[in-house]
Amino acid sequence: MKIKKPEPFTFEAGKRAVLLLHGFTGNSADVRMLGRFLQKKGYTSHAPVYRGHDGSPEDIIRYNPDDWWIDVRKGLNVLRERGHEEVAVAGLSMGGVFGLKLAYHEPLKGVITMCSPIFFDNEKQLTQGFMRFAREYKQLQRKNEEMISREIDELMENSTYTFQKIKELIEDVHDHVDHIYTPTFVVQGRKDHMINTDSANYIYEKVEAEHKHIKWYEESGHAITFDDEKDQLHEDIYDFLESLDWSEG
């Protein structure tokens, strides 16, 4: 069975722009509904797909967060090259970690983190999540169980470096959160079992922005952009964006 490759998207609307960032093993589909919602509200958005995330699990571990950070920066430049001088960023999970990193490297209008880890104490959940993603991908390829198990064993043996680099990314951002003065909205699902949800409070408490907000979504898990409260999430993100001091649009 041929699996359709996810692609980056750009939804044009007004001068105000938002960079939308997906998580590890995810792709632009993670934030597509949010992008369409924001477009209807007059916001342009762009979502890149990190290298390897448009293919197989084996493709993903050919790369690491150093490569994906370059992809994030390129995504920001896509919007700037289209004339959007003021850009906010919203990221799911690892995408939110990249969003925080952008906030202390680049002038941003605002940063929104959604279920984003700031402690690397979820390696077991992360590797299990990766294995689950790999199994589902290979099942779509109609592979038999014996082949799937063999390929996943090999995959996990070869993924050590990528997970080490994810650890380094999270720890680096953890140590720099108090360098962020960008307006920040921290989003966290109460039923998130993928990360340590204390991350949300840590981010909220440590960012130095005067304009910051945190909200817990009681019925949502880690994939909050798909979960039962996604419509409310969209409205809350829009309200936060509208509260920012945009000079254009």
Residue pairs with C-beta under 8 A, 6 or more apart in sequence:
1 140
1 141
1 142
3 137
3 140
3 141
5 54
5 55
6 27
6 28
6 29
6 49
6 53
6 54
7 28
7 49
7 54
8 28
8 46
8 47
8 48
8 49
8 75
9 28
9 32
9 35
9 45
9 46
9 47
10 44
10 45
10 46
10 47
10 78
10 82
11 35
11 36
11 38
11 39
11 44
11 45
11 46
12 39
12 44
12 82
13 38
13 39
13 40
13 41
13 42
13 43
13 44
13 45
14 42
14 43
14 44
14 249
15 44
15 83
15 84
15 86
15 248
15 249
16 42
16 43
16 44
16 84
16 86
16 88
16 109
16 241
16 246
16 248
16 249
17 43
17 44
17 45
17 46
17 79
17 82
17 84
17 86
17 87
17 88
18 35
18 38
18 43
18 44
18 45
18 46
18 87
18 88
18 89
18 90
18 241
19 45
19 46
19 47
19 72
19 75
19 76
19 79
19 87
19 88
19 89
19 90
19 99
19 102
20 28
20 31
20 34
20 35
20 45
20 46
20 47
20 89
20 90
20 91
20 95
21 31
21 47
21 48
21 72
21 75
21 89
21 90
21 91
21 92
21 94
21 95
21 96
21 98
21 99
22 28
22 29
22 30
22 31
22 47
22 49
22 50
22 53
22 91
22 92
22 93
22 95
23 30
23 91
23 92
23 93
23 94
23 95
24 60
24 93
24 94
24 126
24 130
24 166
25 53
25 57
25 60
25 129
25 130
25 133
26 53
26 92
26 93
26 95
27 49
27 53
27 54
28 47
28 48
28 49
30 92
30 95
30 223
30 225
30 226
31 45
31 47
31 90
31 92
31 95
31 225
32 47
33 225
33 226
33 230
33 234
34 45
34 90
34 225
34 233
34 234
34 237
35 45
35 47
37 234
37 238
38 45
38 234
38 237
38 238
38 241
39 45
41 238
42 249
43 238
43 241
44 79
44 82
44 84
46 75
46 78
46 79
47 75
48 71
48 72
48 74
48 75
48 78
49 71
50 63
50 67
50 68
50 71
50 72
51 62
51 63
51 67
51 68
51 71
52 59
52 60
52 61
52 62
52 63
52 67
53 59
53 60
56 137
57 130
57 133
57 134
57 137
57 138
57 155
58 155
58 158
60 162
61 155
61 158
61 159
61 161
61 162
63 162
64 161
64 162
64 165
64 166
65 94
65 165
65 166
65 168
65 169
66 165
68 94
68 98
69 98
69 101
69 169
72 98
72 101
72 102
73 102
76 87
76 89
76 102
76 106
79 87
80 87
85 248
86 109
86 246
86 247
86 248
87 108
87 109
88 108
88 109
88 110
88 111
88 112
88 241
88 244
89 99
89 102
89 103
89 108
89 110
89 111
89 112
90 96
90 99
90 111
90 112
90 114
90 237
91 97
91 98
91 99
91 112
91 113
91 114
91 116
92 114
92 115
92 116
92 223
92 224
92 225
93 114
93 115
93 116
93 117
93 194
93 195
93 222
94 116
94 117
94 166
94 169
95 114
95 116
96 112
96 113
96 114
96 115
96 116
97 113
97 116
97 117
97 118
97 169
97 170
97 173
99 111
99 112
99 113
99 116
100 111
100 113
100 116
100 118
100 173
100 176
100 177
100 180
100 203
101 169
101 172
101 173
101 176
102 108
102 111
103 111
103 180
103 182
103 184
104 176
104 179
104 180
108 182
109 182
109 183
109 244
109 245
109 246
110 182
110 183
110 184
110 185
110 240
110 241
110 244
111 180
111 182
111 183
111 184
111 185
112 184
112 185
112 186
112 187
112 237
112 240
113 184
113 185
113 186
113 187
113 200
113 203
114 187
114 188
114 224
114 225
114 233
115 187
115 188
115 189
115 192
115 194
115 195
115 200
115 222
115 223
115 224
116 195
116 199
116 200
116 203
117 170
117 195
117 196
117 199
118 170
118 173
118 174
118 177
118 199
118 202
118 203
119 170
119 174
119 195
119 196
119 198
119 199
119 202
120 166
120 167
120 170
120 171
121 196
122 194
122 195
122 196
123 163
123 167
125 193
125 194
125 195
126 163
126 166
126 194
127 156
127 159
127 163
129 194
130 156
130 159
131 152
131 156
134 151
134 152
134 155
135 148
135 152
138 147
138 148
138 151
138 152
139 148
143 151
174 202
177 202
177 203
177 206
177 207
178 206
178 207
178 208
179 208
180 207
180 208
180 209
181 207
181 208
181 209
182 207
182 209
183 209
183 211
183 212
183 240
183 243
183 244
184 203
184 204
184 207
184 209
184 211
184 212
184 213
185 212
185 213
185 214
185 215
185 236
185 237
185 240
186 200
186 203
186 204
186 212
186 213
186 214
186 215
187 200
187 214
187 215
187 217
187 224
187 233
187 236
187 237
188 197
188 199
188 200
188 214
188 215
188 216
188 217
189 197
189 216
189 217
189 220
189 221
189 222
189 224
189 227
189 229
190 197
190 216
190 217
190 218
190 219
190 220
191 218
191 219
191 220
191 221
192 220
192 221
192 222
192 224
193 221
193 222
194 221
194 222
195 222
200 214
200 216
201 214
204 212
204 214
211 243
211 244
213 240
215 236
217 224
217 227
217 229
217 232
217 233
218 229
219 227
219 228
219 229
220 227
220 228
220 229
220 233
221 227
224 230
224 233
225 233
